[in-house]
Amino acid sequence: MDISRRNLFKGIGALAAVGATASVGAKFLVHSSATKLARINAVLPKPLKFLPKPPVDPALQTPGLSPFFTPTKDFFRIDTAFIVPKVSLDTWKLEITGLVSNPISLTYEQLIARPTFELDDTISCVSNEVGGTLIGNARWQGIRLDDLIKEAAPHSNADQVMGYSVDDFSAGFPLAALDGRDAMIAIAMNGEVLPTKHGFPVRIIVPGLYGYVSAVKWLTKIELTRFDQKQGYWIDKGWSELAPIKLQSRIDTPLNRGELPTGTTAIAGVAWASLAGISKVEVRIDDQPWRSATIAPEIAKTTWRQWWIDWNPTKGNHRISVRAIDGNGVVQSESEVPIAPNGAEGWHTINVQVL
């Protein structure tokens, strides 16, 4: 790898702090105020059909379990922006160009005048380690991306959809991924206008793909192109062009290296797959046989599923592992695979002490 994603993000923060000046700060405050005003004035259109309200969240009865919808304030943020871009809706537009017969240019008002829909989708960063927190689930609202691409009439030799942010970040994914899955130009998140730090005014959401090839925030241009002609920001740094989200599971509670009293306690967490959904989750304590966990109702195959088991531990040190089985019967791999170049693999395993 030419550069570590994590080290880059740390470096970006340091450089931003060092490079801040009074004039830049003043300009930032002006743009920030304008963007906040634009968000306040933005009115979300009603989707063609509202998704049903999810059932009672198991997290309400299991302390430490991740809620089904990740609160927006807690949602992870990974990008390369030195400063969160501030976009003026007066000048912003979305262009669809490149290998197309019908280039498209839309203002924000024109875009949100189109039919919108809701999508429950779990998105993940490829930098998420086994058991990591760079993942979240939200209810998104937006415009169908495949409809816009079809309207632009891609040339027969186009095989890549490349998105560009207002600060020129780029990420591209296969045109073939627009296979009927509910990819969208998102304008809202968890029932509110898209927050500035999560991409206002619009971002791309493609179920089943890691964000580094798809989830462009502060989107301003989509280009139909070819993989043999252009590469997104992270691809020429050694990351894989094809980036399906891998089958994974995580233990939320108890915490690794935590201490527990004797008595009944819950082992709980979440599991997710690319597009196949989760059919089963199993937990192993020490060298005991695998136990099937209770899993929450499936809201959508594109979201994580919460799971839990009751445990009556004995005093001493214990090792807990989890694995998931997807909707196609594929069992999560035990083999430990590093993050680069296309996502980590392995069973999340923790150690706890019972007092």
C-alpha angles and dihedrals in degrees: 000000000000090000139007114243091218093048090048092054090049090048092049090055092049094047092047090053094047094044097050113117134176093255094048089046092052092048090048092053091051093050091042092055091048092050093048090051091049091052092048091051094045112105119205115227118229113259118241088247129010117226114240119262110263118247121262108307112248088213088074089069099033113062112217096023114124112251117245091247114042108228109249092236089058097042113122119250123205122167141121098248115131088202124011105263115248112213128200113214088207090072104019120109137163117233128192109198143142123070094013135115095213113041113203131211120183135178118217091258092051092048097051090045087071121088113282133198139192126246131187104210139161113219125194139189116234086229090067108122122215103286091012130144102228090109135082143171124227143161106247129193124202153116121293109262095203091057091054092046092050090050089054088054104223118221116252092250095055113109105160136065108208120192124199128199125215088260091053098255109150136199129173135195134181116284085221088069088074087082099137097293112132099262111167150180095240120217099167141036126199092349097309136096108276108278116244094242090051095053114286125212095026142337137182122255118188114177114230099021129100114249097244091074100033122012100085111173125204086027118196106156140030117195125193105216144136132271090229090056106039139020131199122245097271099038097072087052091065104270121135121268091217111059115174113171108254128234107265144157134197138201109226098176137064099034122239111267089009127146122237134188120231116266134073114325136168128248106199144156146128137281131196142180134193102260103320097083126221121287101173143007124200131195128201124197115200107313096330121122118277114272124212111238126216109253128204120247114284108252094176136343087238094065136072120257123225118228138183146172133192117242132192102196129197121224116279140051119323136187119215126192133180134199133178135214117211129221091270093055095256112150118221111256120251092203112109111236123180123240095254130108102008112355141304126279135192141087117294106239128182137181124221136178121223113206 
